[in-house]
Amino acid sequence: MNSKSLIRNIALLTFFAVVSFMTSCVREEMPECSLYVQFKYDYNMLFTDAFYTQVDKVELYVFDKDGKFLFRQTEEGDALATGNYRMEVKLPVGEYQFLAWAGAHNSYDIASAKGESDITEMKLKLKREQSRIIDKELEPLWHGGINHVEFTGKTNQTEVISLIKNTNKVRFVFQGYSQGKADNSPSGTWNLNVDDYSYEIVESNGYMAYDNSLLDDDALSYRPYYEEQKNTSAAVVELNTMRLMEDRHTRFTVTEKATGKKVFDINLIDYLAMTAMEGYSRKVQEYLDREDEYKIVFFFADSSSSSDLWQALQIQINGWTWYLQTEGGM
């Protein structure tokens, strides 16, 4: 082989080596190829990814394939709003599990993960006073995870974590029913002073497991963080609650302050389930997880008697209407 052929062969080998290096990654203990995590929040009623417009903080917990805690990474602020955010996770080749909480700031306690912690020990708890009354607007909270991630290190790899929102706002409107139809006028004999009553959603849903299921918890009293007297025939209260579950009995009650008497007491899930079945061709639990804001309007029969004040004739939930009874009868 002459010198020109030798030089040409060396050049070709060098070229192919460079091309090979550019299209793959060197596999060593810590590969040069990267593992990224992308977060997505399209499990909502808009069926579109709202992560970049709604989520301001993410915490990623990384575990080995057996569920042993390795480390945590956090990102918050403007970086998440770019529309193309990915979190780089530096890991050697192997199999892993990922768990994410998003939006958790001062309203929540997350179990401290340590070197020997197991993924099943990862729990989140809504902070509460000794009274267990929650009357402040909660920070939005999301959960997500991937049970099995296999990082080969042979190429750059992106894993996607889909988030579920765990906080809800429920806006109740109490309205008099006038002239046989619902309207916003103050006419009629149904009158309500919003300050004469207390309002609460009662549920033990403030303690979340690593898989987003509900753990045993004390009953929490979610009280209004917003109240408004529209007029003498209309009032509005707005409350929070954590994750709603189809198989639970989440109560909404109205209590007369002067007597301590419960004048209105319903299973909230029953009413929300009517909307899921009426308006959407999907399971009730999916609807409860996708929806995060409810507007529930109760129309009450005209009455000057306090004993008949809370006789609901009609209900609207997020625009859907049901007639519960005819005026003048149960």
Residue pairs with C-beta under 8 A, 6 or more apart in sequence:
1 9
24 33
24 154
24 155
25 31
25 32
25 33
25 153
25 154
25 155
25 156
26 32
27 93
27 153
27 154
29 92
30 90
30 92
31 92
31 93
31 153
31 154
33 153
33 154
33 155
33 156
33 157
34 88
34 90
34 156
34 157
35 88
35 89
35 90
35 91
35 149
35 151
35 156
35 157
35 158
35 159
36 86
36 87
36 88
36 89
36 156
36 157
36 158
36 159
37 60
37 86
37 87
37 89
37 98
37 100
37 158
37 159
37 160
37 161
38 85
38 86
38 87
38 158
38 159
38 160
38 161
39 51
39 55
39 58
39 80
39 85
39 87
39 100
39 102
39 144
39 160
39 161
39 163
40 49
40 51
40 160
40 161
40 162
40 163
41 49
41 50
41 51
41 54
41 55
41 102
41 142
41 162
41 163
41 165
42 48
42 49
42 50
42 162
43 162
43 163
43 164
43 165
43 289
43 290
44 50
44 165
44 290
44 291
44 292
45 290
45 291
51 80
51 163
52 80
52 81
52 82
52 83
52 85
53 81
54 140
55 80
55 102
55 103
55 140
55 142
55 163
56 76
56 77
56 80
56 81
56 103
57 74
57 75
57 76
57 77
57 80
57 102
57 103
57 104
57 105
58 74
58 75
58 76
58 80
58 87
58 100
58 101
58 102
59 72
59 73
59 74
59 100
59 101
59 102
59 104
59 110
60 72
60 73
60 74
60 87
60 89
60 98
60 99
60 100
60 161
61 69
61 72
61 98
61 99
61 100
61 101
61 113
61 119
61 122
62 69
62 70
62 71
62 72
62 73
62 89
62 91
62 96
62 97
62 98
63 69
63 70
63 96
63 97
63 98
63 99
63 119
64 70
64 94
64 95
64 96
64 97
65 94
65 95
65 96
65 97
65 148
67 97
67 118
67 119
67 120
68 116
68 117
68 118
68 119
69 113
69 114
69 115
69 116
69 117
69 118
69 119
70 96
72 113
73 87
73 89
75 85
75 87
79 85
86 158
91 151
92 151
92 153
93 151
93 152
93 153
94 150
94 151
95 148
95 149
95 150
95 151
96 149
96 151
97 119
97 145
97 146
97 147
97 148
97 149
98 145
98 146
98 149
98 159
98 161
99 119
99 122
99 144
99 145
99 210
100 142
100 143
100 144
100 145
100 161
100 163
101 108
101 110
101 124
101 141
101 142
101 143
102 141
102 142
102 143
102 144
102 163
103 139
103 140
103 141
103 142
104 110
104 124
104 139
104 141
105 139
106 127
106 139
107 126
107 127
107 136
107 138
107 139
107 141
108 124
108 125
108 126
108 127
108 139
108 141
109 124
109 125
109 127
110 122
110 123
110 124
111 117
111 121
111 122
111 123
111 124
113 121
113 122
119 210
120 209
120 210
121 210
122 209
122 210
123 207
123 208
123 209
123 210
123 215
124 141
124 143
124 207
124 208
125 206
125 207
125 208
125 217
126 134
126 138
126 206
126 207
126 220
126 242
128 134
128 206
128 218
128 220
131 221
132 218
132 219
132 220
132 221
133 220
133 221
133 223
134 206
134 220
134 221
134 222
134 223
134 240
135 222
135 223
135 224
135 225
136 225
137 225
137 226
137 240
138 167
138 240
138 242
139 167
140 165
140 167
140 292
141 165
141 166
141 167
141 242
142 163
142 164
142 165
142 166
143 163
143 164
143 166
143 208
143 212
144 161
144 162
144 163
144 164
145 161
145 210
145 211
145 212
146 159
146 161
149 159
151 157
164 212
164 289
165 289
165 292
166 208
166 212
166 242
166 243
167 240
167 241
167 242
167 243
167 292
168 240
168 241
168 242
168 243
168 244
168 291
168 292
168 293
168 294
169 238
169 239
169 240
169 292
169 293
169 294
170 201
170 238
170 239
170 240
170 241
170 252
170 268
170 293
170 294
170 296
171 236
171 237
171 238
171 293
171 294
171 295
171 296
172 199
172 236
172 237
172 238
172 239
172 252
172 296
172 297
172 298
173 234
173 235
173 236
173 295
173 296
173 297
173 298
174 192
174 194
174 234
174 235
174 236
174 298
174 300
175 182
175 184
175 233
175 234
175 297
175 298
175 299
175 300
176 186
176 187
176 188
176 189
176 190
176 191
176 192
176 233
176 234
176 299
176 300
176 302
177 188
177 190
177 299
177 300
177 301
177 302
177 313
177 314
177 327
178 185
178 187
178 188
178 190
178 233
178 302
179 187
179 188
180 327
182 297
182 299
182 314
182 316
184 230
184 234
185 233
186 231
186 232
186 233
186 234
187 233
188 233
188 302
189 302
189 303
189 304
190 233
190 300
190 301
190 302
190 303
190 309
191 232
191 233
192 232
192 233
192 234
192 235
192 309
193 229
193 235
194 227
194 228
194 229
194 235
194 236
194 237
195 227
195 229
196 256
196 257
196 258
197 254
197 255
197 256
197 257
197 263
198 223
198 254
198 255
198 257
199 223
199 224
199 237
199 239
199 252
199 253
199 254
199 255
200 221
200 222
200 223
200 239
200 252
200 253
200 255
201 221
201 222
201 239
201 241
201 250
201 251
201 252
201 268
202 219
202 220
202 221
202 222
202 250
202 251
202 252
202 253
203 219
203 220
203 222
203 241
203 242
203 244
203 248
203 250
203 251
204 214
204 216
204 217
204 218
204 219
204 220
205 214
205 217
205 220
205 241
205 242
205 243
205 244
205 245
205 248
205 250
206 217
206 218
206 220
206 242
207 214
207 215
207 216
207 217
208 214
208 215
208 242
208 243
209 215
212 243
214 243
214 245
214 248
220 242
222 239
222 240
222 241
223 239
224 237
224 238
224 239
225 238
225 239
225 240
226 236
226 237
226 238
227 235
227 236
227 237
227 238
228 235
228 236
228 237
229 235
230 236
241 250
243 288
243 289
244 250
244 268
244 269
244 272
244 288
245 269
245 285
245 288
246 269
246 273
246 283
246 284
246 285
246 288
248 269
249 267
249 269
250 267
250 268
250 269
251 265
251 266
251 267
251 268
252 264
252 265
252 266
252 268
253 262
253 264
253 265
253 266
254 262
254 263
254 264
254 265
254 310
255 261
255 262
255 263
256 262
256 263
263 309
263 310
264 310
269 288
271 296
271 315
271 317
272 284
272 287
272 288
272 291
272 294
272 317
273 284
273 287
274 317
274 320
274 322
275 287
275 317
275 318
275 320
276 282
276 283
276 284
276 286
276 287
276 288
277 284
278 320
279 318
279 320
280 287
291 318
294 317
294 318
295 316
295 317
295 318
296 315
296 316
296 317
297 315
297 316
297 317
298 312
298 314
298 315
299 312
299 313
299 314
299 315
299 316
300 309
300 310
300 311
300 312
300 313
301 308
301 311
301 312
301 313
301 327
301 328
302 327
303 309
303 311
311 325
311 330
312 324
312 325
313 323
313 324
313 325
313 326
313 327
314 321
314 322
314 323
314 324
315 321
315 322
315 324
316 322
